Amino acid sequence: MIDPIDFNVEEGESPLKKIRELLGVSQEEFGRRIGVSGQTVSRWERGIWPATFTLAQIRALRREIKALGLDLDDIPDDLGPRKAQTQN
């Protein structure tokens, strides 16, 4: 388990990829667990496609992140690579 406060995602890093790596699974295995293909996971992680989920997939994702001690509220809405924050 990790402390939600320690779940920081660096610029250019995908929160979804970080979750998958913390679980210690491949894209293919992670996709199987949440009901999508490994190729879809890859596209989400690279920001090629926006991550969209069915209700069943949301429940499966919630189970996976719960195993890490996280909740859906602990992860950002956009699961693709983090963009640099602009300063005003």
Helices and strands as residue ranges (DSSP letters): G 4-6, H 15-23, H 27-34, H 38-46, H 55-66, G 72-74
